Amino acid sequence: MAETITVRIEGLKALDDAMKLLAKDMALKVAGQATGAAAQVIKKLARRNVTASPSVVTGSLRDAIISKKIPKSQTPYASEHIVTVRGRSKRGKKLKNKQSIAPHARYVEFGTVNMPAEPFLAPAFDHGKKEATDKMIEKIRRRLDQVRPK
């Protein structure tokens, strides 16, 4: 039932060459900031879609939409972020407030036998991928412009 969407970006070889101008730890930091900025664009659009939905009564689904950085040990990429919906609570000693959860998100996104689908994540990606890519490019370009020899 879960769907994964992958984006292909041209010019990664040239980007890799430019990123080599940075120290390795700085390159990882810049990559993390860039993918994080792109994920925030999609997250914001998904939240807007949920808020605009006529059947949404509470804010639990909106508040459960999160962006998350994938740990380096779990990805082959310099940085990877996902936009997802928190489906289970992580109430523990570290958390003062209970986090908003929405285990019903998949039913809203894909529908059920008794309820039509009201997608919010897929349209956010479809409409926001250009803006997200532009944000990523802007973050990387700004940092590379600081270190490139003129």
C-alpha positions in Angstrom: 0.0 0.0 0.0 2.9 2.4 0.7 4.3 4.1 -2.3 7.8 5.4 -2.8 8.6 8.2 -5.2 12.2 8.8 -6.3 13.5 11.9 -8.0 16.3 11.9 -10.6 18.4 15.0 -10.8 20.7 15.7 -13.8 24.2 17.3 -13.3 25.2 15.4 -10.2 28.7 14.7 -11.5 29.4 18.5 -11.8 27.9 18.9 -8.3 30.1 16.2 -6.9 33.2 17.9 -8.4 32.1 21.2 -6.8 31.4 19.6 -3.5 34.9 18.3 -3.4 36.0 21.9 -2.8 34.5 21.6 0.6 35.9 19.6 3.5 34.1 16.2 3.8 32.3 17.2 7.0 31.2 20.5 5.5 30.0 18.8 2.4 27.9 16.4 4.5 26.5 19.4 6.4 25.6 21.3 3.2 24.0 18.2 1.7 21.9 17.7 4.9 20.8 21.3 4.8 19.9 21.1 1.2 17.8 17.9 1.4 16.3 19.2 4.7 15.2 22.4 3.0 13.6 20.4 0.1 11.8 18.2 2.5 10.4 21.2 4.4 8.8 22.5 1.1 7.0 19.2 0.6 6.0 19.0 4.3 4.5 22.5 4.2 2.5 21.7 1.1 1.2 18.4 2.5 0.1 20.3 5.7 -1.6 22.9 3.5 -3.4 20.1 1.6 -4.7 18.5 4.8 -5.9 21.8 6.2 -7.8 22.5 2.9 -9.5 19.1 3.0 -13.2 19.4 3.7 -13.3 16.3 5.8 -10.5 17.2 8.3 -12.0 18.1 11.6 -9.0 18.1 13.9 -5.3 19.0 13.4 -3.9 15.6 14.4 -3.2 14.6 10.8 -1.7 18.0 9.9 0.5 18.0 13.0 1.7 14.4 12.5 3.2 15.2 9.1 7.0 15.4 9.7 10.2 15.5 7.8 13.0 13.2 9.0 16.6 12.8 8.2 17.6 9.2 7.4 20.7 8.2 9.5 23.9 7.9 7.4 24.2 4.3 8.3 20.8 3.6 6.6 21.4 5.3 3.3 24.0 5.2 0.5 23.6 8.9 -0.1 25.4 11.9 1.4 22.0 13.0 2.9 18.5 11.8 2.6 15.3 13.2 4.1 11.8 11.8 4.0 8.4 13.4 4.5 6.0 11.0 6.3 3.2 10.9 8.8 4.0 9.8 12.4 1.7 6.8 13.0 2.8 5.7 16.4 3.4 7.7 19.6 6.9 7.9 21.1 6.0 8.9 24.6 9.0 8.5 26.7 11.1 10.2 29.3 12.7 12.6 26.9 9.4 13.9 25.5 7.5 16.3 27.7 4.5 16.6 25.4 2.8 13.7 23.6 3.5 14.0 19.9 0.6 14.2 17.5 0.0 10.9 15.7 -2.2 9.9 12.8 -2.4 6.2 12.2 -5.4 6.9 10.0 -3.3 8.8 7.4 -3.0 6.0 5.0 -6.8 5.7 4.8 -7.1 9.4 4.1 -4.3 9.3 1.4 -5.5 6.1 -0.4 -9.2 5.8 0.7 -11.1 2.7 1.8 -14.1 0.8 0.6 -16.3 3.2 2.5 -14.3 6.4 2.0 -12.9 8.0 -1.1 -9.2 8.9 -1.2 -8.2 12.5 -0.2 -4.5 12.4 -1.1 -2.4 15.0 0.5 1.2 13.7 0.3 1.3 12.7 -3.4 -0.1 16.1 -4.6 2.3 17.9 -2.3 5.2 16.1 -4.0 3.8 16.6 -7.5 3.2 20.3 -7.0 6.3 21.0 -4.9 9.1 19.0 -6.5 10.3 22.0 -8.7 10.3 24.4 -5.7 12.0 21.7 -3.5 14.7 21.2 -6.1 15.2 24.9 -6.4 15.6 25.2 -2.6 18.1 22.4 -2.6 20.1 24.1 -5.5 19.9 27.4 -3.7 21.3 26.0 -0.5 24.2 24.2 -2.2 25.0 27.1 -4.6 25.1 29.6 -1.7 27.7 27.5 0.2 29.8 26.7 -2.9 29.9 30.3 -3.9 31.6 31.0 -0.6 34.4 28.6 -1.2 34.9 28.7 -4.9 38.0 30.5 -6.1 37.1 33.6 -8.1 
